[in-house]
Amino acid sequence: MSDTKHTKTILLLGVGHTHAHIVRNWKRNPIPQTKLVCVSNFPTTVYSGMLPGVLAGQFPLRAAEIDLQRLCDWAGVELVIGNVTHRSGRQLILADGTTIAFDVLSVGIGSIPSTRGIEIAHPACLSIKPMQDFTKRFGERLDRLRFQNRSEPIKVSIIGGGMAGCEIALCLQARLSQTATEIPFELKLIHDAENILQSEPSRFRRRVSKELKSRNIHLTTGHRVREISIGALHLEDGSTIPNDLAILASGAAPPPLLSQLELPRDDNGFLLTDDSLQSTSGEPVFAVGDSGSIQHKSVPKAGVYAVRQGPILWDNLQRLMDGKTPKKFEPQENFLKLMNFGNRSAAGVWRGFSFQGAWALHLKNWIDRSFVQKYQPSDKS
Ligand SMILES: Cc1cc2nc3c(=O)[nH]c(=O)nc-3n(C[C@H](O)[C@H](O)[C@H](O)COP(=O)(O)OP(=O)(O)OC[C@H]3O[C@@H](n4cnc5c(N)ncnc54)[C@H](O)[C@@H]3O)c2cc1C
């Protein structure tokens, strides 16, 4: 049956921090004669800011999840669950051979942890992405290690001492210590630079370092991991660290699919855009969140920026349809950073000022929950 109501299709590839905003706005203000279609590789998306709290056992995974089918049904948006393999002209091709045609495309499939320069024996390494099944994969690996009739503690290493790596280490410590009498463990954080959190104020760094120490998380800095093999991490200086399970928190790298979309990319492989978030190819294609890189601007790969791009993308999709000049995305210089310590407190930085306490965790939980709840429509909304 032909679709006479809709003459144009906007296709959102991936539904994360930026695209969820478009779906939500569609409910109130759909663009006339236009169909909105989303493609996602999972039926849910996870709000990354809450994943560490899930790891710590502070709340269940479903509290951090957005049910995409529910959100799309509520907003009158079509959702396709599948794996896109490549693009051919104005069509995306899925692994099962299905094609989805579009007039306008926006790519927001996030990023994956960087494995650049690291050789990996896969069972020894867990990727934090996809976040949707990380806790399941982590639990299964831990169970397997536990049943290996071991006399030694389970050795878990987090590779990367940025905000995400430190937060994951502290939250995992909270989780593992709940069962430490049955499953003894050792937790390590390995970072290649001399200091963890090197772009953060020194007072904040000191707070986090002190917390890591008091929680028996062993910190190794100034050493690059060159290989993750079964049983050990091999460092660039030739030394080894015994290891059963490594988790990469080593910065953002482009998902392989970005190289299959026939679009200009930056030196790291992310899709290159102008400051209206539109591909520098000049085609009606946008790239947002971690997947995009704005030409001549250095925007960190952080959820805060992906969220702020939502309203700009929404405006620019409408402007493109109306033949109007697009709006520019002006990234803010400062944003509030909060790190869940996995116990009852959090630490944060705001404009160079560092703080810590139970109230900071309450603030973080309030901000995070308010965000996720916007995309968890109830039957009454
Ligand atoms: C543990 C952790 C904690 C973090 N905490 C914070 C924080 O507190 N504050 C902050 O600012 N940033 C944080 N970040 C960074 C933040 O997660 C990213 O910057 C943010 O998720 C980027 O949003 P996005 O919309 O680009 O991608 P995402 O939110 O990752 O969404 C991408 C979506 O696309 C889907 N997808 C992926 N591949 C495909 C495919 N091939 N086909 C279809 N769909 C696909 C994914 O399943 C996902 O639903 C954290 C990152 C991690 C790993």
The ligand as an ORCA input file, in Angstrom:
! r2SCAN-3c Opt
* xyz 0 1
  C      30.243      4.525     31.831
  C      30.053      5.852     31.154
  C      29.586      6.925     31.914
  C      29.422      8.169     31.299
  N      28.958      9.196     32.067
  C      28.812     10.411     31.509
  C      28.355     11.497     32.310
  O      28.110     11.365     33.515
  N      28.218     12.707     31.694
  C      28.502     12.879     30.368
  O      28.360     14.009     29.872
  N      28.933     11.865     29.586
  C      29.100     10.639     30.115
  N      29.543      9.604     29.331
  C      29.720      9.812     27.887
  C      28.364      9.634     27.199
  O      27.907      8.326     27.404
  C      28.406      9.841     25.685
  O      29.048     11.031     25.380
  C      26.952      9.873     25.153
  O      26.347      8.618     25.367
  C      26.893     10.195     23.676
  O      25.536     10.215     23.297
  P      25.104      9.726     21.835
  O      23.683     10.075     21.668
  O      26.102     10.176     20.852
  O      25.272      8.148     21.890
  P      24.565      7.080     22.831
  O      23.846      7.706     23.951
  O      25.627      6.060     23.103
  O      23.460      6.463     21.887
  C      23.771      5.748     20.734
  C      22.645      4.780     20.474
  O      22.859      4.205     19.189
  C      22.717      2.803     19.258
  N      23.566      2.204     18.244
  C      24.891      1.944     18.308
  N      25.301      1.364     17.179
  C      24.221      1.259     16.378
  C      23.999      0.740     15.088
  N      24.978      0.213     14.368
  N      22.748      0.790     14.570
  C      21.730      1.337     15.266
  N      21.879      1.830     16.513
  C      23.113      1.810     17.052
  C      23.132      2.432     20.671
  O      22.579      1.195     21.073
  C      22.591      3.606     21.464
  O      21.271      3.380     21.852
  C      29.732      8.351     29.922
  C      30.203      7.259     29.171
  C      30.362      6.031     29.775
  C      30.886      4.888     28.954
*
